[in-house]
Amino acid sequence: MAFNAWLQEVGVTSVTGWRWRRNGWLKTVNIAGRQYISHDAIQDFTRRAQSGEFEKEHKVPKREKEAVQ
């Protein structure tokens, strides 16, 4: 399956897909300059995500309080 088509199917941007590949979370295959993802790679990613392997603590940035004048 074309990698970009799969990303659209799961509802994430190509930048997010690029990050997942860079982090080693997804394995794609380059065929004639285009990225493709196998059914096995999708299943492996889904299994790992459901097991919580990619979880991190969500950090909310602190906002600076506006100076009262």
N, C-alpha and C positions, 0 to 999 in steps of 0.2 A: 504494500500500500504506500502511496506517496506520503511522505512525512508531513507536508503542509496540509494535506487533506485530513489526515488523522488529527492534527492539531486543531483544525476547525471543528472537527467532529466532537472533540472533547472540550472545546470552548476556551482554548488558551491561545495567546499570540505566538508568533514565530520567535519573538525574543525569549519568551518563557521556554519554548522548545529548545532554543539554542543553549540556554542556561542548563536545562536538564541534561543535554548531551555533553556540555562542557564539564558538568559535575560527575559524569559517568553514570547517571541514573538511567539513561536510555542508550541503546545501541542501535545505530542506523547503518545502512549500507549505501555507499556512494556508487551510483550507476550513471555513467555518462554525465557527471557533474550535478546530478540531482540526488537528494536524500530520500531513502525509502526505509520503512520500518516493517519488520516481519511480525507475523501473528504471535510467534513465540516471544519476541521482545516486548510486545504489548502486554501479553499475559504476565511476563516476569515483572514488568514495571507495575502493573496493577496489583499483583500479589505483594510486592515490596511496599507499595504505598498503603495498602490496606493493613499491613502488619505494623505500620507506624515507623518504618525505617527512615523516612524523610522528615519526620516531625521536628520542629524547633519551637522554642518559646516565642510567641508573638510579642514584639516590643513596640509599644506605642511611643512615638516621640513626644517629649515634653515640650509644651509650648511655653514660651517666655511670657510672663504676665506683663501686660501693658502698663507703662508708668502712669500713675494717676497724677493729673495736673490740676 
